[in-house]
Amino acid sequence: MAELFLYPLKSAAGVPLTEAQVEPLGVAHDRRWMVVSLGGAFFTGRKHPSLIRISALPSATGLRLSSPGFPELEVPVPPRDAPRLDVSIWNDICSAARAGEAADRWLSAFLGEPVCLVYVDDRMMRPVDPLYSVPGDKVGFADGFPLLLLSRASLEDLNQRLARPVSMLHFRPNLVVEGCEPFAEDTWKRLRIGDVELEVVKPCARCVMVNLDPRTAEQAPDGEPLRTLTTFRRQLKNKVMFGQNVVVRRPGRFQVGDAVDVLE
């Protein structure tokens, strides 16, 4: 495994890791927090690109929020009796724990509109799409699946087609692998990395969020790299696919440098 990334707050900045504990919901702490409207509608970088300028880091007690021009805020994990909110993520509605007024004020000031911060606790149940899972598979606040995988060779293939290369973080994967042919991950079904066994279940459909600069949150005026991806990567229901969605079949621990064994 060449690289490993964590995204504690949905659509906020990615965090590079050297090792991680992997749970049924994916990498520990990954997308366990999410910004929503007062009515519970989820926020992402698609419509609120400034989220990418937030640094959200796991801490000993919860989550540490920071961004240039804003004071750092420590957000504790909500207690079990915390108020709850029904939140919507695409076609799913689930009950999440509210993080509290201090976090809501900080994020509302940053985004310029009233919002709430919510958390995936052990009472929240959000099943993975049954078309691509088995009973019991769950996901947190990721778009649909616990993990996203992409190969370095696939990104290099894309960058050879672009006038301006893009980084891996444009595509927000958790797992980056190397040593394979471009798009080899399209053919994989089952993997082992360290102690962890994974099932590759569905190609990842891409949207305009890949055109956001992960450092500045600015939208590429030329529509790249999505424009080029549409010329050669339409795979499923006329959607642009790049990378693979993954579910966890055996939790455990892995680290950068671990071999990626293709079991099937």
MILUMMAR-911145 format. One record per residue: residue in three letters; x negated, y negated, z negated of N, C-alpha, C in turn. Coordinates in steps of 0.2 Angstrom, whole numbers, padded with zeros to 4 digits, always signed. Layout:
REM residues N
- ALA,X,Y,Z,X,Y,Z,X,Y,Z
...
END
This chain:
REM residues 264
- MET,-0004,+0006,+0000,+0000,+0000,+0000,-0004,-0006,+0000
- ALA,-0003,-0011,+0005,-0008,-0016,+0006,-0006,-0022,+0001
- GLU,+0001,-0024,+0000,+0003,-0029,-0004,+0010,-0028,-0007
- LEU,+0011,-0031,-0012,+0017,-0030,-0017,+0019,-0037,-0019
- PHE,+0026,-0038,-0018,+0029,-0044,-0020,+0035,-0043,-0024
- LEU,+0036,-0049,-0028,+0042,-0049,-0033,+0045,-0055,-0032
- TYR,+0052,-0055,-0032,+0056,-0061,-0031,+0061,-0062,-0037
- PRO,+0059,-0064,-0043,+0063,-0063,-0049,+0070,-0067,-0048
- LEU,+0070,-0073,-0045,+0076,-0077,-0044,+0078,-0077,-0036
- LYS,+0084,-0075,-0035,+0085,-0074,-0028,+0084,-0080,-0024
- SER,+0080,-0080,-0018,+0079,-0085,-0014,+0073,-0090,-0016
- ALA,+0071,-0089,-0023,+0065,-0093,-0025,+0059,-0090,-0022
- ALA,+0053,-0093,-0024,+0047,-0091,-0022,+0045,-0084,-0024
- GLY,+0041,-0081,-0019,+0039,-0074,-0020,+0033,-0074,-0025
- VAL,+0032,-0069,-0028,+0026,-0068,-0033,+0022,-0062,-0031
- PRO,+0016,-0063,-0029,+0012,-0057,-0028,+0010,-0053,-0034
- LEU,+0010,-0046,-0033,+0008,-0042,-0039,+0002,-0037,-0037
- THR,-0001,-0034,-0042,-0006,-0029,-0040,-0003,-0022,-0042
- GLU,+0002,-0022,-0047,+0005,-0016,-0049,+0012,-0017,-0051
- ALA,+0016,-0012,-0051,+0023,-0013,-0054,+0026,-0007,-0056
- GLN,+0031,-0008,-0061,+0035,-0002,-0063,+0041,-0003,-0058
- VAL,+0043,+0003,-0056,+0049,+0004,-0051,+0055,+0007,-0054
- GLU,+0060,+0004,-0054,+0067,+0006,-0058,+0072,+0008,-0052
- PRO,+0077,+0011,-0054,+0082,+0012,-0049,+0085,+0006,-0045
- LEU,+0084,+0000,-0048,+0086,-0006,-0045,+0081,-0009,-0041
- GLY,+0075,-0006,-0041,+0069,-0009,-0037,+0063,-0010,-0042
- VAL,+0059,-0015,-0039,+0053,-0017,-0043,+0056,-0020,-0050
- ALA,+0053,-0019,-0055,+0055,-0022,-0062,+0055,-0029,-0061
- HIS,+0061,-0033,-0063,+0062,-0040,-0063,+0064,-0043,-0056
- ASP,+0064,-0039,-0051,+0065,-0041,-0044,+0073,-0043,-0043
- ARG,+0074,-0049,-0042,+0081,-0052,-0040,+0086,-0050,-0046
- ARG,+0084,-0051,-0052,+0088,-0050,-0057,+0092,-0056,-0059
- TRP,+0090,-0062,-0056,+0093,-0068,-0058,+0095,-0072,-0052
- MET,+0101,-0075,-0052,+0104,-0078,-0046,+0107,-0085,-0048
- VAL,+0107,-0090,-0043,+0110,-0096,-0044,+0117,-0095,-0040
- VAL,+0122,-0097,-0044,+0129,-0097,-0041,+0133,-0103,-0042
- SER,+0138,-0105,-0038,+0142,-0110,-0039,+0146,-0109,-0046
- LEU,+0150,-0114,-0048,+0154,-0114,-0054,+0159,-0108,-0053
- GLY,+0161,-0107,-0047,+0166,-0102,-0045,+0163,-0095,-0044
- GLY,+0157,-0094,-0044,+0153,-0088,-0044,+0151,-0086,-0037
- ALA,+0151,-0091,-0032,+0148,-0089,-0025,+0141,-0090,-0025
- PHE,+0137,-0085,-0022,+0130,-0085,-0023,+0127,-0090,-0018
- PHE,+0121,-0092,-0021,+0117,-0097,-0017,+0111,-0093,-0014
- THR,+0109,-0094,-0008,+0103,-0092,-0005,+0099,-0097,-0001
- GLY,+0093,-0096,+0001,+0089,-0101,+0005,+0092,-0102,+0012
- ARG,+0097,-0098,+0014,+0100,-0099,+0021,+0104,-0106,+0021
- LYS,+0107,-0107,+0015,+0111,-0114,+0015,+0108,-0119,+0010
- HIS,+0103,-0116,+0006,+0100,-0120,+0001,+0093,-0119,+0001
- PRO,+0089,-0121,+0006,+0082,-0119,+0007,+0078,-0122,+0001
- SER,+0080,-0127,-0002,+0076,-0130,-0008,+0074,-0125,-0013
- LEU,+0079,-0119,-0014,+0077,-0114,-0019,+0070,-0111,-0018
- ILE,+0068,-0111,-0012,+0061,-0108,-0011,+0056,-0112,-0014
- ARG,+0057,-0118,-0016,+0052,-0122,-0020,+0052,-0121,-0027
- ILE,+0056,-0117,-0030,+0057,-0115,-0037,+0052,-0109,-0038
- SER,+0048,-0110,-0043,+0044,-0105,-0046,+0047,-0102,-0051
- ALA,+0049,-0095,-0051,+0052,-0092,-0056,+0048,-0085,-0058
- LEU,+0045,-0085,-0064,+0041,-0080,-0066,+0044,-0076,-0072
- PRO,+0044,-0070,-0072,+0046,-0066,-0078,+0041,-0068,-0084
- SER,+0044,-0068,-0090,+0040,-0070,-0096,+0042,-0065,-0101
- ALA,+0039,-0065,-0107,+0040,-0060,-0112,+0047,-0060,-0114
- THR,+0051,-0066,-0114,+0058,-0066,-0116,+0063,-0067,-0111
- GLY,+0061,-0068,-0105,+0066,-0069,-0099,+0063,-0072,-0093
- LEU,+0064,-0078,-0091,+0062,-0081,-0085,+0059,-0088,-0086
- ARG,+0053,-0090,-0083,+0051,-0097,-0083,+0052,-0100,-0077
- LEU,+0055,-0106,-0077,+0057,-0110,-0071,+0052,-0116,-0071
- SER,+0050,-0117,-0065,+0046,-0123,-0064,+0046,-0125,-0056
- SER,+0045,-0132,-0055,+0045,-0135,-0048,+0042,-0142,-0049
- PRO,+0038,-0144,-0044,+0035,-0151,-0044,+0040,-0156,-0046
- GLY,+0039,-0160,-0051,+0043,-0165,-0053,+0048,-0163,-0058
- PHE,+0048,-0157,-0060,+0053,-0155,-0065,+0050,-0151,-0071
- PRO,+0052,-0152,-0077,+0049,-0149,-0083,+0050,-0142,-0083
- GLU,+0045,-0138,-0085,+0045,-0131,-0086,+0051,-0129,-0091
- LEU,+0055,-0124,-0089,+0060,-0121,-0093,+0059,-0114,-0094
- GLU,+0060,-0112,-0101,+0060,-0105,-0102,+0067,-0103,-0103
- VAL,+0069,-0098,-0100,+0076,-0095,-0100,+0076,-0088,-0103
- PRO,+0079,-0088,-0109,+0079,-0081,-0112,+0084,-0076,-0108
- VAL,+0083,-0070,-0109,+0087,-0065,-0106,+0094,-0066,-0110
- PRO,+0100,-0066,-0107,+0106,-0067,-0111,+0107,-0061,-0116
- PRO,+0110,-0063,-0121,+0112,-0057,-0126,+0118,-0053,-0123
- ARG,+0119,-0048,-0126,+0124,-0043,-0124,+0131,-0046,-0124
- ASP,+0132,-0051,-0129,+0138,-0054,-0130,+0139,-0061,-0126
- ALA,+0134,-0062,-0121,+0134,-0068,-0118,+0141,-0069,-0113
- PRO,+0143,-0075,-0112,+0149,-0076,-0108,+0147,-0073,-0101
- ARG,+0152,-0070,-0097,+0151,-0067,-0091,+0155,-0071,-0085
- LEU,+0153,-0070,-0079,+0156,-0073,-0073,+0156,-0068,-0068
- ASP,+0162,-0068,-0065,+0163,-0064,-0059,+0159,-0067,-0053
- VAL,+0154,-0064,-0050,+0150,-0067,-0045,+0151,-0063,-0038
- SER,+0151,-0067,-0033,+0151,-0064,-0026,+0145,-0064,-0022
- ILE,+0143,-0058,-0020,+0137,-0058,-0015,+0139,-0054,-0009
- TRP,+0139,-0058,-0004,+0142,-0055,+0003,+0149,-0052,+0001
- ASN,+0150,-0045,+0002,+0157,-0043,+0001,+0158,-0040,-0006
- ASP,+0153,-0040,-0010,+0153,-0037,-0017,+0155,-0043,-0022
- ILE,+0159,-0041,-0027,+0161,-0045,-0033,+0159,-0041,-0039
- CYS,+0155,-0044,-0043,+0152,-0040,-0049,+0152,-0045,-0055
- SER,+0152,-0042,-0061,+0152,-0046,-0067,+0145,-0047,-0070
- ALA,+0142,-0053,-0070,+0136,-0054,-0072,+0136,-0059,-0078
- ALA,+0130,-0058,-0082,+0129,-0062,-0088,+0127,-0069,-0087
- ARG,+0130,-0074,-0090,+0128,-0081,-0089,+0121,-0083,-0093
- ALA,+0117,-0087,-0090,+0111,-0088,-0093,+0111,-0093,-0098
- GLY,+0116,-0098,-0098,+0116,-0103,-0103,+0116,-0110,-0100
- GLU,+0118,-0115,-0104,+0119,-0122,-0102,+0112,-0125,-0100
- ALA,+0106,-0123,-0104,+0100,-0127,-0102,+0098,-0125,-0095
- ALA,+0099,-0118,-0093,+0097,-0116,-0086,+0101,-0119,-0081
- ASP,+0108,-0120,-0083,+0113,-0123,-0078,+0111,-0130,-0077
- ARG,+0109,-0134,-0082,+0108,-0141,-0081,+0101,-0142,-0077
- TRP,+0096,-0138,-0078,+0090,-0138,-0075,+0091,-0137,-0067
- LEU,+0095,-0132,-0066,+0096,-0130,-0059,+0101,-0135,-0055
- SER,+0106,-0137,-0059,+0110,-0142,-0056,+0107,-0148,-0054
- ALA,+0102,-0150,-0059,+0098,-0157,-0057,+0094,-0155,-0051
- PHE,+0091,-0149,-0051,+0086,-0148,-0045,+0090,-0148,-0039
- LEU,+0096,-0145,-0038,+0099,-0144,-0032,+0104,-0149,-0031
- GLY,+0105,-0154,-0036,+0110,-0159,-0034,+0117,-0158,-0034
- GLU,+0119,-0152,-0037,+0126,-0150,-0038,+0127,-0146,-0043
- PRO,+0133,-0145,-0046,+0134,-0141,-0052,+0133,-0133,-0050
- VAL,+0129,-0130,-0054,+0128,-0123,-0053,+0127,-0119,-0059
- CYS,+0127,-0112,-0059,+0126,-0108,-0065,+0120,-0103,-0063
- LEU,+0117,-0101,-0068,+0112,-0096,-0067,+0115,-0089,-0070
- VAL,+0114,-0084,-0067,+0117,-0078,-0069,+0112,-0072,-0069
- TYR,+0113,-0067,-0073,+0108,-0062,-0074,+0111,-0055,-0073
- VAL,+0107,-0050,-0071,+0109,-0043,-0070,+0107,-0040,-0077
- ASP,+0112,-0038,-0081,+0111,-0035,-0087,+0114,-0028,-0086
- ASP,+0113,-0024,-0091,+0115,-0016,-0091,+0123,-0015,-0090
- ARG,+0127,-0021,-0091,+0134,-0020,-0090,+0136,-0021,-0083
- MET,+0131,-0024,-0079,+0133,-0026,-0072,+0132,-0020,-0067
- MET,+0137,-0018,-0063,+0137,-0012,-0059,+0139,-0015,-0052
- ARG,+0134,-0014,-0047,+0134,-0016,-0040,+0132,-0010,-0036
- PRO,+0136,-0006,-0033,+0134,+0000,-0029,+0131,-0002,-0023
- VAL,+0126,+0002,-0020,+0123,+0001,-0014,+0129,+0003,-0009
- ASP,+0129,+0000,-0003,+0134,+0002,+0003,+0134,+0010,+0003
- PRO,+0140,+0013,+0002,+0140,+0020,+0002,+0138,+0023,+0009
- LEU,+0138,+0019,+0015,+0136,+0022,+0021,+0129,+0023,+0021
- TYR,+0125,+0021,+0016,+0118,+0021,+0016,+0115,+0024,+0010
- SER,+0119,+0027,+0006,+0117,+0029,-0001,+0120,+0035,-0003
- VAL,+0119,+0037,-0009,+0122,+0042,-0013,+0126,+0039,-0019
- PRO,+0131,+0043,-0022,+0134,+0040,-0028,+0129,+0039,-0033
- GLY,+0129,+0033,-0036,+0125,+0032,-0042,+0119,+0027,-0040
- ASP,+0118,+0026,-0033,+0113,+0021,-0031,+0116,+0014,-0032
- LYS,+0112,+0010,-0036,+0114,+0003,-0037,+0109,-0002,-0035
- VAL,+0111,-0009,-0035,+0107,-0014,-0033,+0108,-0020,-0037
- GLY,+0103,-0024,-0038,+0104,-0030,-0042,+0107,-0036,-0037
- PHE,+0103,-0042,-0037,+0105,-0047,-0033,+0102,-0048,-0026
- ALA,+0098,-0042,-0024,+0096,-0042,-0017,+0101,-0042,-0013
- ASP,+0100,-0043,-0006,+0106,-0044,-0002,+0110,-0037,-0001
- GLY,+0106,-0032,-0001,+0110,-0025,-0001,+0107,-0019,-0004
- PHE,+0100,-0019,-0004,+0096,-0013,-0006,+0091,-0015,-0011
- PRO,+0088,-0010,-0015,+0084,-0012,-0020,+0077,-0014,-0018
- LEU,+0074,-0012,-0012,+0068,-0013,-0009,+0068,-0015,-0002
- LEU,+0063,-0019,+0000,+0062,-0020,+0007,+0055,-0019,+0009
- LEU,+0054,-0015,+0014,+0047,-0013,+0017,+0045,-0016,+0023
- LEU,+0039,-0018,+0025,+0037,-0020,+0031,+0030,-0018,+0032
- SER,+0028,-0016,+0038,+0021,-0015,+0039,+0017,-0021,+0042
- ARG,+0010,-0021,+0040,+0006,-0027,+0042,+0005,-0026,+0050
- ALA,+0005,-0020,+0052,+0005,-0020,+0060,+0011,-0023,+0063
- SER,+0017,-0022,+0060,+0023,-0025,+0064,+0022,-0033,+0064
- LEU,+0020,-0036,+0058,+0019,-0043,+0058,+0014,-0045,+0063
- GLU,+0008,-0041,+0063,+0003,-0043,+0068,+0006,-0043,+0075
- ASP,+0010,-0038,+0077,+0013,-0037,+0084,+0017,-0043,+0085
- LEU,+0021,-0045,+0080,+0025,-0051,+0081,+0021,-0057,+0082
- ASN,+0016,-0058,+0078,+0012,-0064,+0078,+0008,-0065,+0085
- GLN,+0007,-0059,+0088,+0003,-0060,+0095,+0008,-0063,+0100
- ARG,+0015,-0063,+0099,+0020,-0065,+0103,+0021,-0073,+0102
- LEU,+0019,-0075,+0096,+0021,-0082,+0094,+0015,-0087,+0095
- ALA,+0017,-0093,+0097,+0012,-0098,+0098,+0009,-0100,+0091
- ARG,+0013,-0099,+0086,+0011,-0101,+0079,+0012,-0095,+0074
- PRO,+0007,-0092,+0072,+0008,-0086,+0068,+0012,-0088,+0061
- VAL,+0015,-0083,+0059,+0019,-0084,+0052,+0016,-0079,+0047
- SER,+0018,-0080,+0041,+0015,-0076,+0035,+0020,-0070,+0034
- MET,+0018,-0066,+0030,+0022,-0060,+0027,+0028,-0063,+0023
- LEU,+0026,-0068,+0019,+0031,-0071,+0015,+0037,-0074,+0019
- HIS,+0037,-0075,+0025,+0043,-0077,+0029,+0048,-0072,+0029
- PHE,+0046,-0066,+0028,+0051,-0060,+0028,+0052,-0057,+0021
- ARG,+0049,-0060,+0016,+0051,-0058,+0009,+0051,-0050,+0008
- PRO,+0046,-0046,+0010,+0046,-0039,+0008,+0044,-0038,+0001
- ASN,+0046,-0033,-0002,+0043,-0030,-0008,+0036,-0026,-0007
- LEU,+0037,-0022,-0002,+0031,-0017,+0000,+0028,-0019,+0006
- VAL,+0022,-0020,+0007,+0018,-0020,+0013,+0013,-0015,+0014
- VAL,+0014,-0011,+0020,+0010,-0006,+0021,+0005,-0007,+0027
- GLU,-0001,-0004,+0027,-0005,-0004,+0033,-0008,+0002,+0035
- GLY,-0012,+0002,+0040,-0015,+0009,+0043,-0010,+0012,+0047
- CYS,-0004,+0009,+0050,+0000,+0013,+0054,+0001,+0009,+0060
- GLU,+0005,+0012,+0065,+0006,+0008,+0072,+0012,+0003,+0070
- PRO,+0012,-0002,+0074,+0018,-0007,+0074,+0024,-0003,+0074
- PHE,+0029,-0005,+0069,+0035,-0003,+0069,+0036,+0005,+0068
- ALA,+0030,+0008,+0065,+0031,+0015,+0063,+0036,+0016,+0057
- GLU,+0037,+0011,+0053,+0042,+0011,+0048,+0049,+0012,+0050
- ASP,+0050,+0011,+0057,+0057,+0012,+0059,+0058,+0020,+0060
- THR,+0053,+0024,+0059,+0054,+0031,+0060,+0053,+0035,+0053
- TRP,+0052,+0031,+0048,+0051,+0035,+0042,+0058,+0036,+0038
- LYS,+0058,+0041,+0035,+0064,+0043,+0031,+0063,+0043,+0023
- ARG,+0057,+0046,+0021,+0056,+0047,+0014,+0048,+0046,+0013
- LEU,+0047,+0043,+0008,+0040,+0041,+0006,+0038,+0042,-0001
- ARG,+0032,+0043,-0002,+0029,+0043,-0009,+0023,+0038,-0010
- ILE,+0024,+0034,-0015,+0018,+0029,-0016,+0017,+0029,-0024
- GLY,+0011,+0031,-0026,+0010,+0032,-0033,+0015,+0038,-0036
- ASP,+0018,+0036,-0041,+0023,+0040,-0044,+0030,+0040,-0041
- VAL,+0031,+0035,-0036,+0037,+0033,-0034,+0039,+0037,-0028
- GLU,+0045,+0039,-0027,+0048,+0042,-0021,+0053,+0038,-0019
- LEU,+0053,+0036,-0012,+0058,+0032,-0009,+0061,+0035,-0003
- GLU,+0067,+0032,-0002,+0071,+0034,+0004,+0072,+0028,+0009
- VAL,+0070,+0028,+0015,+0071,+0023,+0020,+0078,+0024,+0023
- VAL,+0082,+0019,+0022,+0090,+0020,+0023,+0092,+0016,+0029
- LYS,+0089,+0010,+0030,+0093,+0006,+0035,+0088,+0000,+0037
- PRO,+0088,-0001,+0044,+0084,-0007,+0046,+0087,-0013,+0043
- CYS,+0082,-0018,+0042,+0084,-0025,+0039,+0086,-0030,+0044
- ALA,+0092,-0032,+0044,+0095,-0037,+0049,+0092,-0044,+0047
- ARG,+0090,-0048,+0051,+0087,-0054,+0050,+0091,-0060,+0052
- CYS,+0090,-0066,+0048,+0094,-0072,+0049,+0089,-0078,+0049
- VAL,+0092,-0084,+0049,+0088,-0090,+0050,+0083,-0091,+0044
- MET,+0084,-0087,+0039,+0080,-0088,+0033,+0073,-0087,+0035
- VAL,+0071,-0082,+0039,+0064,-0081,+0041,+0061,-0087,+0045
- ASN,+0065,-0092,+0047,+0062,-0098,+0050,+0060,-0103,+0045
- LEU,+0061,-0102,+0038,+0059,-0107,+0033,+0052,-0106,+0031
- ASP,+0048,-0111,+0031,+0041,-0111,+0028,+0042,-0109,+0021
- PRO,+0038,-0104,+0019,+0039,-0102,+0012,+0035,-0106,+0007
- ARG,+0031,-0111,+0010,+0028,-0116,+0005,+0032,-0122,+0005
- THR,+0035,-0124,+0010,+0038,-0131,+0010,+0046,-0131,+0010
- ALA,+0048,-0125,+0012,+0056,-0124,+0013,+0058,-0128,+0019
- GLU,+0054,-0130,+0024,+0056,-0133,+0030,+0058,-0128,+0035
- GLN,+0063,-0130,+0039,+0066,-0125,+0044,+0061,-0127,+0050
- ALA,+0059,-0121,+0054,+0055,-0122,+0060,+0059,-0125,+0065
- PRO,+0057,-0131,+0068,+0061,-0134,+0073,+0062,-0130,+0080
- ASP,+0057,-0126,+0081,+0057,-0122,+0087,+0061,-0115,+0086
- GLY,+0064,-0114,+0080,+0068,-0108,+0079,+0064,-0102,+0078
- GLU,+0057,-0102,+0077,+0053,-0097,+0077,+0052,-0095,+0069
- PRO,+0051,-0088,+0068,+0050,-0083,+0073,+0056,-0079,+0075
- LEU,+0062,-0081,+0072,+0068,-0078,+0074,+0069,-0078,+0082
- ARG,+0068,-0083,+0085,+0069,-0084,+0092,+0065,-0078,+0096
- THR,+0059,-0077,+0094,+0055,-0072,+0097,+0057,-0065,+0095
- LEU,+0059,-0064,+0089,+0062,-0058,+0087,+0068,-0055,+0091
- THR,+0072,-0060,+0093,+0078,-0058,+0097,+0076,-0056,+0103
- THR,+0070,-0057,+0106,+0069,-0055,+0113,+0067,-0047,+0113
- PHE,+0065,-0044,+0107,+0063,-0037,+0108,+0065,-0033,+0102
- ARG,+0068,-0036,+0097,+0070,-0032,+0091,+0077,-0031,+0090
- ARG,+0082,-0032,+0094,+0089,-0030,+0093,+0090,-0023,+0093
- GLN,+0092,-0020,+0087,+0092,-0013,+0087,+0099,-0010,+0085
- LEU,+0103,-0014,+0081,+0109,-0011,+0077,+0114,-0016,+0078
- LYS,+0120,-0014,+0081,+0126,-0019,+0082,+0124,-0026,+0084
- ASN,+0119,-0026,+0089,+0117,-0032,+0091,+0113,-0037,+0086
- LYS,+0111,-0034,+0081,+0108,-0038,+0076,+0100,-0037,+0077
- VAL,+0096,-0042,+0074,+0089,-0042,+0075,+0086,-0039,+0069
- MET,+0083,-0033,+0070,+0080,-0029,+0064,+0073,-0030,+0064
- PHE,+0070,-0031,+0058,+0063,-0031,+0056,+0062,-0029,+0049
- GLY,+0058,-0024,+0048,+0058,-0021,+0042,+0063,-0016,+0040
- GLN,+0062,-0012,+0034,+0067,-0007,+0032,+0069,-0008,+0025
- ASN,+0075,-0007,+0024,+0078,-0006,+0017,+0077,+0000,+0014
- VAL,+0076,+0000,+0008,+0074,+0006,+0004,+0077,+0007,-0002
- VAL,+0079,+0013,-0004,+0082,+0015,-0011,+0077,+0019,-0014
- VAL,+0077,+0019,-0021,+0073,+0023,-0025,+0075,+0030,-0027
- ARG,+0072,+0035,-0025,+0074,+0042,-0027,+0070,+0044,-0033
- ARG,+0064,+0042,-0035,+0061,+0044,-0041,+0057,+0038,-0043
- PRO,+0060,+0035,-0049,+0056,+0029,-0052,+0049,+0031,-0054
- GLY,+0045,+0026,-0056,+0039,+0027,-0058,+0034,+0021,-0057
- ARG,+0028,+0022,-0056,+0024,+0016,-0056,+0019,+0016,-0049
- PHE,+0018,+0011,-0046,+0013,+0011,-0041,+0009,+0004,-0041
- GLN,+0004,+0004,-0037,+0000,-0002,-0037,-0003,-0003,-0030
- VAL,-0005,-0009,-0028,-0009,-0010,-0022,-0015,-0006,-0021
- GLY,-0016,-0003,-0015,-0021,+0002,-0014,-0019,+0009,-0014
- ASP,-0013,+0011,-0017,-0010,+0017,-0017,-0009,+0020,-0010
- ALA,-0010,+0026,-0009,-0008,+0029,-0002,-0001,+0029,-0001
- VAL,+0001,+0028,+0005,+0008,+0029,+0007,+0009,+0035,+0010
- ASP,+0012,+0040,+0007,+0013,+0047,+0010,+0020,+0047,+0013
- VAL,+0020,+0048,+0020,+0026,+0049,+0023,+0029,+0057,+0023
- LEU,+0034,+0058,+0019,+0036,+0065,+0017,+0041,+0067,+0023
- GLU,+0044,+0062,+0026,+0049,+0064,+0031,+0049,+0059,+0036
END
